[in-house]
Amino acid sequence: MKRRIVVVGANAAGAKAAAKARRINPRAEISVIDRGSFISYGACGIPYYVSDTVTDVKELMSTPVGVVRDANFFKKVKGVSVKTNTEVTGIDREAKVIRLREGAGAETSLPYDKLILATGSSPFVPKIENVGLKNILTVKSIEDAELLKESALSCSAACIVGGGLIGLETAEALRQKGMQVTLVEMRDQLLPGVLDPEVAAAVEKHVKQQGVTVLTGCAVTGFAGEGTVATVLVGDLEIKADLVVLAPGATPNVQLAREAGLAIGTTGAIAVDQMLRTSDPDIYACGDCCETTHLVTGKKVFVPLGSTANKQGRVAGINAAGGEATFAGIIGTSILKVFSFNAGKTGLTETEARANGFDVETVLSPAPDRAHFFPGAKPIMLKLVADRSTGRILGLQAAGEGAVDKRLDAAAAAITFKATAEQLSQLDLAYAPPYGAAMDNLIVAADIMKNKLSGHARGISAREVKRKLDEEEDFILLDVRSPAEHGEIGIEGAKLIPLGVLREKLEELPRDKEIVTFCKISLRGYEAQKILDAAGFTNVKFMDGGIMAWPYKFRDR
Amino acid sequence: MKRRIVVVGANAAGAKAAAKARRINPRAEISVIDRGSFISYGACGIPYYVSDTVTDVKELMSTPVGVVRDANFFKKVKGVSVKTNTEVTGIDREAKVIRLREGAGAETSLPYDKLILATGSSPFVPKIENVGLKNILTVKSIEDAELLKESALSCSAACIVGGGLIGLETAEALRQKGMQVTLVEMRDQLLPGVLDPEVAAAVEKHVKQQGVTVLTGCAVTGFAGEGTVATVLVGDLEIKADLVVLAPGATPNVQLAREAGLAIGTTGAIAVDQMLRTSDPDIYACGDCCETTHLVTGKKVFVPLGSTANKQGRVAGINAAGGEATFAGIIGTSILKVFSFNAGKTGLTETEARANGFDVETVLSPAPDRAHFFPGAKPIMLKLVADRSTGRILGLQAAGEGAVDKRLDAAAAAITFKATAEQLSQLDLAYAPPYGAAMDNLIVAADIMKNKLSGHARGISAREVKRKLDEEEDFILLDVRSPAEHGEIGIEGAKLIPLGVLREKLEELPRDKEIVTFCKISLRGYEAQKILDAAGFTNVKFMDGGIMAWPYKFRDR
């Protein structure tokens, strides 16, 4: 008898699973059920549709050659039958039958041999006062996007609730439509969970420069308005807004699985093994509705992403069709373009690494993204996180107007294979001046990490320097840049001795005090530390990342 | 007593070695000797100086913050003494002394405890007729670049001898100055040793579109002219040229090492161990003058590159200073920007893999470099090479107007760690529409490789299809694109059945013939293969890379 495979959800994971199952098993009967009317679309492209960067919504639903992936396409090309506007209302695991209802029609049933749950995730909607007012929207589906675009036509002031990836992308989209935009984030930084505070601060600075008002550490407590939202309440603060987008994060759609008695993981998403089997061996789950393993910590995580969904769909499809495939896990790679700024991470942030008990060393390394003499070179900042005891690279964050994505991808591969700082520093990366410096940013960061791990280089964070200054600790903050650089921008209280004359001016420095050196990016700062070490100074450090990583006020001029 | 470290050569490797030695050993006496007058410059930037993309030569010799790295800089900042315009004429290993001559001065000597040879490489100058004529130049040093720029002012027709990285970069530079440019390459493709023929063909096409005349399979036999070159002779062919650039490759500068009796490797470069020690344990070599190990083949190779030189300089500097470091080797990563085209490789090409005895499988996968709906997406072609018996990825080539560098870097990391196609396909790469598709080009290529290795997908190269057509073999070439695509561009002799109606039109295809399917990039071609397989056809393949990888003439319209 033909194997009957039923897939619930026809987006990234579900569509991929169905297509792959067909290729593996040409004889199977494959059905896909989706409650929406649009299927197999690039949900990650929705903010770009909202901003009119993508003008035709069909582009989000097309193959690269322009064929729309609708039910007819799936039938003709993939040999898969798709039912849209159909809700799956229950699973009878005993009888191996699902119950479904098309539109407002009567409940019918569909038997399966193997069931694949690809029910996705939904925007989390906080239960706060008046959250049901008109023009309080989410951005997840194409229907959401259409509504948001239509609503935006008659609105002028938007408030985005949530400073994560979607919140920021939506803030950009609405700003590009000429709206006033305020972004409110409950945590005290943008992109919590994605970036460490000092890297997130760079994103915040850029977003503010583009005219977005950013409020961090502020919880939205409610909304007010006559039928339609007019005000966002943040404690005593009132923000005028005729359009609100809720983007406080995603929550996995697990109701169907839970009601069927399938195991839900500690993350709240459906629990699966490496073959993406749920607690019922005839039911698989893939994509945003299931949890996965973080390959650095070994812990279960819920990180909904289109890239992961596609990989998982392939695995679930193969297994449901009778083949054998596994999905090992993820390392938490994320990336964001917001205006002309790029920021992302792979592996663990410093915050995550510490929370997971690692003995952490970090490097902040700002530098141009290609040979500095090559036109168009743009600055990027790398933050590398390593485990002190093994030298293993735990994570990389990258932010700036330049090419951060390729450093993240190379690091993602290295971290997957448990590379040490030593190994990272010797990667044979593609070099020519239009693509990077002879020593790529990643190699430089790895070299600094090696210097730190071996004790040759001793760093101190900008935050710690700021604290010392604020508490008027007795130490010397030594600027080793040129007088011109020092004159242009500086830190209050710093003493200037350019690196080029440092060897001659050692007597100007007291030997009994702590000295913290810095330059623009701290390569000269490190050089200065080495010169002072060699001259017998015993308490010298450099400030990580130099003045480019100084997130505070500069010296008054 | 202070350790005396002498470095011969003050460019990438030598400068790096001296600086690193100083940091490791603050007490050592460190001297660097260079025969040129410019030191520590970005030699890879020279073509961009020739084209005036980089206008001030000082930019090539500066740190990213604009400090010129001259002898004074090395003395003041690095605590390293540099002698320029000084030739090292010999090494007395017994006495541990080098002989040197500054300019036309008398020979002096300098003792060393540890010696580092960073003598670099020189452009290979073929011994052909009249190669000494005026305006027959090379591009290696800043002096070369100045001469070339000056000569170009009064010239209009340039001939570049050699279609490697430097030859192509120089062709672009001179073309951008408005000159007529002819490039002559002895081998029958551009970039031999760097790219496989079909990938190199894409580079050649682009370069020709930019108005460069390309002659491959043509050996320059001599030159003619009255004092100054006027004609390049290629057998019976005469090419008018008032400027010739010789770029047939680099040769390591090993004379000093050879005369001192140091071991020279099979590649012709100085033999070194992992610590970069030569056959004399007190003498190190690093950079373009020494050979290294290819980490995929395990064989010794000579691949001079600025990125490798910097890494090696660090290792030689540490070891000479009394520390301990190793340089594992390279995987042959190279990249080139020529006009608006990017092309490169990491690991082995198919040609190299076969020559090294691997049982090779390949994938050609063309696709946009970011989400196809995102503005600015540009096509790139990936060629993945794997070992059939282990599934291990041996190499990646990437070419196109889009972002090839990041796919090369991610693959470089994966290949270094001996990733299989399975592992490559599950890398958690950074995904958002501005950076790639939900399934990155690299993931797609790895998935196709898995399908091929498991026997699900069966490819055949465009070359093999062309041969079948030319020899009028009895087979069906099946175009499964849309009628519109088929009408626009096609292959003579192909039959059209769009993928969407293939399931309905199976009776139009004979079951006793070989069928080769194709589409634009061969994802639909693969889909068609699976549909025909499922319908019981037994001899179906798809054409690798689809029509985008067809390097031959298209159907007349």
Interface residues (C-beta under 8 A of the other chain):
Chain A: A12 R22 R23 I24 P26 R27 G42 C44 G45 Y48 T53 V54 E59 L60 S62 P64 V65 V67 F73 K76 V77 K78 G79 L165 L295 L305 G306 S307 T308 A309 N310 K311 R314 F327 A328 I330 I331 G332 T333 S334 I335 L336 K337 N342 G344 T346 A367 P368 A371 H372 F373 F374 P375 A403 D405 K406 R407 L408 D409 A410 A411 A412 A413 A414 T416 F417 A419 Q423 S425 Q426 L427 D428 L429 A430 Y431 A432 P433 P434 Y435 G436 A438 M439 D440 I443 D447 H456 R481 S482 E485 L499 G500 V501 R503 C519 K520 I521 R524 E527 K530 I531 D533 A534
Chain B: A12 R22 R23 I24 P26 R27 G42 C44 G45 Y48 T53 V54 E59 L60 S62 P64 V65 V67 F73 K76 V77 K78 G79 L165 L295 L305 G306 S307 T308 A309 N310 K311 R314 F327 A328 I330 I331 G332 T333 S334 I335 L336 K337 N342 G344 T346 A367 P368 A371 H372 F373 F374 P375 A403 D405 K406 R407 L408 D409 A410 A411 A412 A413 A414 T416 F417 A419 Q423 S425 Q426 L427 D428 L429 A430 Y431 A432 P433 P434 Y435 G436 A437 A438 M439 D440 I443 D447 H456 R481 S482 E485 L499 G500 V501 R503 C519 K520 I521 R524 E527 K530 I531 D533 A534
